[in-house]
Amino acid sequence: MFDIICFAQKHDNKMLSNAIEAVYIFDQHNESILEHVYRSRPASARLILPLYLAHPIPRPSLIYLPNINPPTILFSVAHNNLLFLSPVSTETEPLFVLEFLHRVIDVLEEFIGDPLLANKIEGNYDVVAQLLGEMCDAGSVCNTEPNALRDDVEVSGFLGKLLGGVGLPGSSPALLPSSGLKHQLSLNPTSDGPAIPWRRTNVRHTSNELYVDIVEILSVTLAPSGRPLAAFANGSIAFTSKISGVPDLLLTLSASGGKLGMEKAIELPVFHPCVRLARWKERPGELSFVPPDGKFMLAGYEVNLMPSNLDLKSWSNTNLQLPVSIEVSKSLGLTGADFEVRLILSSISPSAPTSVRASRPNLGTRGSGRSTPIFGSSASGPTLQDVIVTIPIPKAVRNITDLRASRGEAYFTPADNVVEWRVPTKDAAAAGNATLRCTIVGPLTEDGEDGANGFSFDAANGDYDDTEEAYQSAALDTPKKSSAKEQNQSRDQRKIQQNAPLMPSSASVSFSVKGWLASGIRVDGLVLDTRKSRGLGEGVKPYKGVKYLTVSKKGLETRC
């Protein structure tokens, strides 16, 4: 029995090869600009591209192609109008290939510039080929850390001068002159690469600086009653390290409720390999790490903004304490052709005591919080910016007229069937309500509805004129004519029923808030451990800065 289990395990390990066979890059016109083959004989780019395009949009990131020899699994990532494809003909972990493609994109942006464009790849093909060769060798992923790749990849010309001007090596040590190579080997006698894979050797900076940027992207869905159906904040902690030597840092995060609140706040955390996981598991909220040089993504997390013991009857969108909320009223007016969007803007004021700011003189923060204290060095406090309300309109609507906005400007785009309402920052800064009222114009067939049955309404005397055709089709004993008021009410009711399907079914809000986080997570401290650090120099006191940003990219949506 034991032999059977061992054989099954070996068989499974053999099936999961976890190898990269090739990487193909296409431009916005689906023209191949790079083909890099690592192992075996994968399907060519010319063969798999039509099969990929044959799938309807949105195309999945993993497509099985059984009609080619051998059957192939095609992985894809779209980025900046570029398409990255990787065919695999053996059993492979899907996340392994997709993560490699994302690492390729990040490394290319690091070396040839962001945004990543087709002409940059074509103009720096020698650098791109070196990078792809160093990142993966014969299908085995080797090195995907930009800091380590800078020691191995030659960046010549303008890019080399640019990287050299900011303290980064512009060429590979192996391509230096003999004297320069001896000097390099004397500084780093080991030839097996840096001791820390994610940090290059002999880092030197004239100014020592540490920056923490925490960004949260909201995803909130509200019911027509205003009750939240789902509310999440997906956060990312970007860290910028410009400090000489090998620093050892400790970043402390906190949330309302102390240690228990921190454990409940951050769900599904992901970390850079430099983070010591044992320290985080022992003390949630403490990130101990030796950072790479430059800017990198330190951690990511997800926060459920709705409490676990949720009382659906008593909880509303006000409990989320968001700076923006939205309500939609439909079928307004005599004929039900109007709808109104109400934007509720709330003020977010810092509430940190002076002692908290004074205890962190080197931690320039700009505030964070939900119901937690907000502290910062900015006197203006959190700022609400870029407020845009997007209202999808049914395709049957011919036009939107009489757009009346109490703040900002609104316009209708018939090509996209969308009403967009923009509120400038100066108007969004003032708390209160802003409204937008619109009138829909339905299809042309609605105008001839009254005459379709042989009757036409005479607005002059408030009566219907019977045509000969309608009279012949009517019964001999016609009922008594209704009054003009009843006829108008009946006509308005029909119009309301006809316009009901033309009303919007949802509305979303995009905005950004500087100096505030929806989750309430904040940075309590950033400490440089001089005892564990190496090569810092005497008396080094780096400048530290923290920024918070909450973003909603159509993430706050209400159903109506």
C-alpha positions in Angstrom: 0.0 0.0 0.0 2.8 2.4 0.9 4.5 1.7 -2.5 1.2 2.5 -4.3 1.0 5.9 -2.5 4.6 6.7 -3.3 4.1 5.8 -6.9 1.0 8.0 -7.1 2.9 10.9 -5.5 5.8 10.5 -8.0 3.3 10.3 -10.8 1.6 13.5 -9.7 5.0 15.3 -9.4 5.9 14.2 -12.8 2.7 15.4 -14.3 3.1 18.9 -12.8 6.2 20.0 -14.6 5.8 23.7 -13.7 7.8 24.8 -16.8 7.5 27.7 -19.1 7.7 26.7 -22.7 7.4 30.0 -24.5 6.4 33.7 -24.3 4.7 35.5 -27.2 4.0 39.3 -27.2 1.6 40.9 -29.6 0.8 44.6 -30.1 -2.6 46.3 -30.3 -3.0 45.2 -33.9 -2.4 41.6 -33.0 1.0 41.6 -34.7 3.7 39.5 -33.2 6.6 41.7 -31.8 8.4 39.0 -29.8 8.6 35.2 -29.7 10.9 33.6 -27.0 10.9 29.8 -26.8 12.4 28.2 -23.7 12.0 24.4 -24.3 10.4 21.7 -26.4 8.5 22.7 -29.5 5.4 24.7 -28.5 2.8 25.8 -31.0 3.9 28.8 -32.9 2.5 32.3 -32.3 1.0 32.3 -35.8 -1.0 29.1 -35.1 -2.4 29.9 -31.6 -3.3 33.6 -32.1 -6.4 32.9 -34.4 -7.5 30.2 -32.0 -7.3 32.7 -29.1 -9.1 35.4 -31.0 -11.9 33.0 -31.9 -13.1 33.0 -28.3 -15.7 35.7 -27.6 -14.8 38.7 -25.4 -14.2 38.7 -22.5 -11.6 35.9 -23.1 -10.5 33.9 -20.1 -6.9 33.9 -19.0 -6.7 30.1 -19.5 -8.0 28.4 -22.7 -7.7 24.7 -23.6 -6.9 24.1 -27.3 -7.5 20.4 -28.0 -7.4 20.6 -31.8 -3.7 21.2 -32.1 -0.8 18.7 -31.7 0.0 18.3 -28.9 -3.1 19.6 -27.1 -2.1 22.9 -25.5 -3.3 25.1 -22.6 -2.9 28.8 -23.5 -2.3 31.3 -20.8 -2.9 35.0 -21.6 -2.5 38.4 -19.9 -3.5 41.7 -21.5 -1.6 44.8 -20.4 -1.6 48.3 -22.0 -3.0 47.1 -25.4 -0.3 44.4 -25.4 -1.1 40.7 -25.3 1.1 38.2 -23.6 0.6 34.5 -24.4 2.3 31.4 -23.1 1.4 28.0 -24.5 2.0 24.9 -22.3 1.6 21.3 -23.5 2.1 19.6 -20.1 0.4 19.6 -16.8 1.3 22.9 -15.0 0.1 24.9 -12.1 -2.0 27.7 -13.8 -1.1 30.3 -11.2 2.6 29.5 -11.8 2.4 30.5 -15.5 0.2 33.5 -14.9 2.4 34.8 -12.2 5.4 34.5 -14.4 3.7 36.6 -17.1 2.9 39.3 -14.6 6.5 39.2 -13.4 7.7 39.6 -17.0 5.5 42.7 -17.3 6.8 44.2 -14.1 10.4 43.6 -15.0 10.0 45.1 -18.5 8.4 48.2 -17.0 11.2 48.5 -14.6 13.9 48.3 -17.2 12.5 49.9 -20.4 9.9 52.3 -18.8 6.3 52.6 -17.8 3.9 52.5 -19.6 5.0 49.4 -21.5 4.5 50.0 -25.2 5.2 48.0 -28.3 7.8 50.5 -29.7 9.7 50.3 -26.4 10.0 46.5 -26.7 11.1 46.7 -30.3 13.6 49.5 -29.6 15.2 47.6 -26.7 15.0 44.1 -28.0 18.6 43.3 -26.8 17.6 44.3 -23.2 14.3 42.4 -23.4 16.0 39.2 -24.7 18.6 39.3 -21.9 15.8 39.8 -19.3 13.8 36.9 -20.6 16.9 34.7 -20.7 17.8 35.5 -17.1 14.3 35.1 -15.7 13.8 31.6 -17.1 16.4 29.0 -18.2 15.2 26.0 -20.3 11.7 26.4 -18.9 12.8 26.7 -15.2 12.1 30.1 -13.6 15.4 31.4 -12.2 15.4 35.1 -11.2 12.4 37.5 -11.3 13.7 40.1 -8.9 14.5 43.4 -10.6 17.3 44.2 -8.1 19.1 41.0 -8.8 18.6 41.3 -12.6 20.3 44.7 -12.6 23.6 43.0 -11.7 23.3 40.5 -14.6 21.6 42.4 -17.5 23.5 45.0 -19.6 21.5 48.2 -20.1 23.4 50.3 -22.7 22.8 53.7 -24.2 20.4 56.2 -22.7 18.8 53.7 -20.4 22.2 52.8 -18.9 23.0 56.5 -18.3 19.6 57.0 -16.8 19.9 54.1 -14.4 23.5 55.1 -13.5 22.4 58.6 -12.8 20.0 57.4 -10.1 22.5 55.1 -8.4 21.7 51.9 -10.4 24.2 49.9 -12.4 24.0 50.6 -16.1 25.8 47.5 -17.2 26.6 43.9 -16.2 29.8 43.4 -14.1 31.0 40.8 -16.6 31.0 43.4 -19.3 33.1 45.9 -17.4 36.8 46.5 -18.2 39.3 44.3 -16.5 40.1 46.8 -13.8 36.5 47.5 -13.2 35.7 43.8 -13.0 38.5 43.3 -10.4 37.2 46.1 -8.4 33.7 44.7 -8.6 34.9 41.2 -7.5 36.8 42.7 -4.6 33.7 44.3 -3.3 31.7 41.1 -3.8 34.1 38.1 -3.6 31.3 35.6 -3.9 30.3 34.8 -7.5 27.0 33.1 -6.7 25.1 36.3 -6.8 23.9 38.5 -3.9 23.3 37.0 -0.5 19.7 38.4 -0.5 18.1 37.6 -3.9 15.8 40.6 -3.9 18.4 43.2 -3.1 21.4 44.0 -5.2 24.8 44.4 -3.7 26.7 47.6 -2.7 23.7 49.9 -2.7 24.6 53.5 -2.1 22.4 56.6 -1.8 23.2 60.2 -1.0 19.9 60.7 0.6 18.3 58.0 2.8 14.5 57.9 2.5 11.7 55.5 3.3 8.2 55.9 2.0 5.0 53.9 2.6 2.0 54.2 0.3 -1.2 52.4 1.2 -3.9 52.3 -1.5 -7.3 50.7 -1.0 -9.7 50.1 -3.9 -13.4 49.9 -2.9 -16.0 47.4 -4.1 -19.3 48.2 -2.5 -22.8 47.1 -3.8 -26.0 48.7 -2.3 -29.5 47.4 -2.5 -32.3 49.8 -3.7 -33.2 50.3 -0.1 -29.6 51.5 0.6 -28.6 48.4 2.6 -25.1 47.2 1.7 -25.1 43.8 -0.1 -21.3 43.5 -0.2 -18.5 45.8 0.8 -14.8 45.1 0.4 -11.6 47.1 0.3 -8.6 45.6 -1.6 -5.5 47.1 -0.3 -1.9 47.2 -1.4 1.2 48.5 0.5 3.8 50.0 -1.8 7.2 50.6 -0.2 10.0 52.8 -1.5 13.5 52.2 -0.1 16.3 54.6 -0.9 18.8 53.7 1.8 22.4 52.6 1.6 23.7 49.2 2.7 21.4 46.4 3.9 18.7 47.9 6.2 16.5 45.8 8.5 13.1 47.4 8.9 10.0 46.9 11.1 6.7 48.3 9.9 3.9 48.3 12.4 0.2 48.5 11.3 -2.8 48.8 13.5 -6.6 48.9 13.3 -9.5 49.5 15.7 -9.7 46.8 18.3 -6.0 46.3 18.8 -4.4 42.9 17.9 -7.7 41.1 17.6 -9.0 43.9 15.4 -5.9 43.6 13.1 -6.5 39.9 12.7 -10.1 40.4 11.7 -9.4 43.5 9.5 -6.8 42.0 7.2 -8.1 38.9 5.3 -6.2 36.9 2.6 -2.8 38.8 3.1 -0.1 38.3 0.5 3.5 39.4 1.1 6.7 40.0 -0.8 9.3 37.3 -0.2 11.4 39.7 1.9 8.7 39.7 4.7 9.4 37.3 7.6 6.2 35.4 7.9 7.0 34.0 11.4 7.0 37.5 12.8 3.6 38.3 11.2 2.0 35.1 12.5 3.3 35.7 16.0 2.4 39.4 16.0 -0.2 40.3 13.4 0.4 43.8 12.2 4.2 43.7 12.4 6.1 43.4 9.1 9.8 42.7 9.6 11.9 42.7 6.3 15.0 43.6 4.5 13.6 45.7 1.5 14.7 45.6 -2.1 16.2 48.8 -3.4 13.7 51.1 -4.9 10.0 50.8 -5.1 8.2 47.5 -4.7 4.9 45.9 -3.5 5.4 45.0 0.1 2.0 43.4 0.8 -1.6 43.1 -0.3 -4.8 42.3 1.6 -8.5 42.3 1.5 -10.8 43.8 4.1 -14.5 43.0 4.6 -16.1 46.3 5.6 -19.3 44.5 6.8 -19.2 43.0 10.3 -19.5 39.3 10.7 -22.4 39.6 13.1 -24.4 41.7 10.7 -28.0 42.7 11.5 -29.4 43.2 8.0 -32.5 45.0 9.3 -30.6 47.7 11.3 -27.5 48.1 9.1 -27.4 50.7 6.3 -24.8 52.4 4.1 -24.2 55.0 6.7 -22.5 52.4 8.9 -19.8 52.0 6.2 -18.9 55.7 6.9 -18.0 56.3 3.3 -17.4 59.9 2.1 -19.9 59.3 -0.8 -23.2 57.6 -1.2 -25.8 57.6 -4.0 -29.5 57.2 -4.4 -31.6 56.9 -7.5 -35.3 57.7 -7.9 -37.1 56.5 -11.1 -40.3 57.2 -13.0 -40.7 60.8 -11.9 -42.9 63.4 -13.5 -46.4 63.2 -15.0 -45.4 60.6 -17.6 -42.7 58.9 -15.6 -40.0 60.1 -18.0 -37.7 61.6 -15.4 -35.2 60.1 -13.0 -33.1 61.7 -10.3 -29.7 60.8 -8.9 -28.9 62.1 -5.4 -25.2 62.3 -4.4 -24.6 62.4 -0.7 -21.3 63.9 0.2 -20.0 63.6 3.8 -17.1 65.4 5.4 -14.1 63.5 6.7 -12.3 65.4 9.4 -9.1 64.3 11.2 -9.5 63.6 14.8 -6.0 62.8 16.0 -4.7 64.2 19.2 -1.6 66.4 19.1 0.4 63.9 21.2 0.0 61.2 18.5 1.5 63.5 15.9 4.3 64.7 18.2 5.3 61.1 19.0 6.0 60.5 15.3 8.1 63.4 14.1 9.7 61.4 11.3 6.5 59.7 10.1 4.8 62.2 7.8 1.3 60.7 7.5 -1.8 62.1 6.0 -4.4 60.3 8.0 -6.4 57.1 7.9 -9.5 55.8 9.4 -13.0 54.6 9.3 -14.0 55.1 12.9 -10.4 55.0 14.1 -8.3 58.1 14.9 -6.9 59.9 12.0 -3.5 61.6 12.4 -1.3 63.5 10.0 0.9 66.4 9.3 -1.4 67.9 6.7 -3.6 70.7 8.1 -6.2 70.4 5.3 -7.0 66.8 6.2 -8.5 64.2 3.8 -9.5 65.5 0.4 -12.3 64.1 -1.8 -11.4 64.3 -5.5 -12.4 63.0 -9.0 -16.1 62.4 -8.2 -17.7 60.9 -11.3 -21.2 59.3 -11.3 -21.8 56.9 -14.2 -25.4 55.9 -15.1 -25.9 53.1 -17.7 -28.9 53.8 -19.9 -31.0 51.1 -21.7 -30.3 50.9 -25.4 -33.9 51.6 -26.2 -33.5 55.2 -25.0 -33.1 57.5 -28.0 -31.9 60.5 -26.1 -31.5 62.2 -22.7 -32.7 65.8 -22.5 -32.8 68.5 -19.9 -29.8 67.3 -17.7 -30.1 69.5 -14.6 -27.2 69.1 -12.2 -27.0 71.1 -8.9 -23.2 70.7 -8.9 -20.8 70.0 -11.7 -21.6 69.1 -15.2 -23.4 66.1 -16.8 -23.7 64.9 -20.4 -25.1 61.9 -22.3 -23.0 59.8 -24.6 -25.4 58.0 -27.1 -22.6 55.7 -28.5 -22.0 54.2 -25.0 -25.5 54.7 -23.6 -24.1 56.3 -20.5 -24.8 59.5 -18.5 -21.7 60.8 -16.9 -21.9 63.4 -14.1 -18.6 65.0 -13.0 -18.4 67.0 -9.8 -15.2 69.1 -9.5 -13.0 68.9 -6.4 -14.0 72.3 -5.1 -17.7 71.4 -5.2 -17.1 67.9 -3.8 -15.3 69.4 -0.8 -18.5 70.9 0.6 -20.6 68.4 2.5 -24.3 68.1 1.5 -26.4 66.7 -1.2 -26.1 67.2 -5.0 -28.8 66.2 -7.4 -29.0 65.4 -11.1 -32.4 65.2 -12.9 -32.7 63.9 -16.4 -35.6 63.3 -18.9 -35.5 60.3 -21.2 -36.8 60.2 -24.8 -38.0 56.8 -25.8 -38.1 55.2 -29.3 -39.9 56.8 -32.2 -42.7 54.2 -32.1 -44.1 55.7 -28.9 -45.1 58.9 -30.7 -47.6 57.1 -32.9 -49.1 54.9 -30.3 -52.4 56.9 -29.9 -53.1 56.8 -33.6 -52.3 53.1 -33.9 -55.8 52.0 -32.9 -57.6 54.6 -35.2 -58.0 57.3 -32.5 -56.1 60.6 -32.2 -56.0 62.9 -29.2 -57.0 66.5 -29.8 -55.2 68.7 -27.3 -57.3 71.7 -28.2 -60.6 70.4 -26.8 -59.3 67.6 -24.7 -61.1 64.9 -26.6 -60.6 62.0 -29.0 -61.5 62.2 -32.7 -63.1 59.0 -34.1 -61.9 58.2 -37.6 -64.1 56.2 -40.0 -61.9 53.2 -39.8 -62.0 53.1 -36.0 -65.8 53.7 -36.0 -66.4 50.7 -38.3 -64.3 48.5 -36.1 -66.0 49.6 -32.9 -69.1 48.1 -31.4 -72.5 49.5 -32.3 -73.3 50.5 -28.8 -70.3 52.6 -28.0 -69.8 53.5 -24.3 -70.1 57.0 -23.1 -67.0 59.1 -23.5 -64.9 59.7 -20.5 -64.1 63.1 -19.3 -60.9 64.9 -20.5 -59.3 64.5 -17.0 -59.8 60.8 -16.9 -58.5 60.4 -20.5 -55.4 62.4 -19.5 -54.8 60.3 -16.4 -55.2 57.1 -18.4 -52.8 58.3 -21.0 -50.2 59.3 -18.4 -50.5 55.9 -16.8 -49.8 54.2 -20.1 -46.8 56.5 -20.6 -45.5 55.6 -17.1 -45.7 51.9 -17.9 -44.0 52.4 -21.2 -41.2 54.5 -19.7 -40.6 52.1 -16.8 -38.3 49.8 -18.8 -36.3 52.8 -20.0 -35.3 53.8 -16.5 -31.7 53.1 -15.4 -31.2 50.0 -13.3 -28.0 51.0 -11.5 -25.6 53.9 -10.9 -21.9 53.8 -9.8 -19.6 56.4 -8.3 -15.9 56.8 -8.9 -13.8 59.0 -6.5 -10.5 59.2 -4.6 -9.8 60.3 -1.1 -6.2 61.3 -0.1 -5.3 60.9 3.5 -8.0 58.3 4.4 -8.5 54.5 4.3 -11.9 52.8 4.4 -10.6 49.9 6.4 -9.2 52.1 9.3 -5.8 50.5 8.9 -3.0 52.9 9.7 0.8 52.9 10.1 1.9 53.2 13.8 5.6 53.1 13.2 8.5 52.4 10.9 11.7 51.5 12.7 15.2 51.0 11.3 17.0 48.4 13.4 20.6 49.5 13.4 21.9 46.4 15.2 20.6 44.0 12.4 21.4 46.4 9.5 24.7 46.4 7.7 26.6 49.1 5.8 24.3 52.0 6.9 27.0 54.4 7.9 27.3 56.3 11.2 24.4 58.4 12.4 22.0 57.5 9.6 18.5 58.8 10.3 16.4 58.3 7.1 13.4 60.5 6.3 10.1 58.6 6.6 6.9 59.4 4.9 3.4 57.7 4.8 0.5 58.4 2.4 -3.0 56.9 2.4 -5.3 56.8 -0.6 -8.7 55.3 -1.1 -9.9 54.8 -4.7 -13.3 53.8 -6.2 -13.2 53.0 -9.9 -17.0 52.6 -10.3 -16.6 50.6 -7.1 -19.6 52.1 -5.3 -22.7 50.8 -7.1 -26.3 51.1 -6.1 -29.1 49.0 -7.7 -32.4 50.6 -8.4 
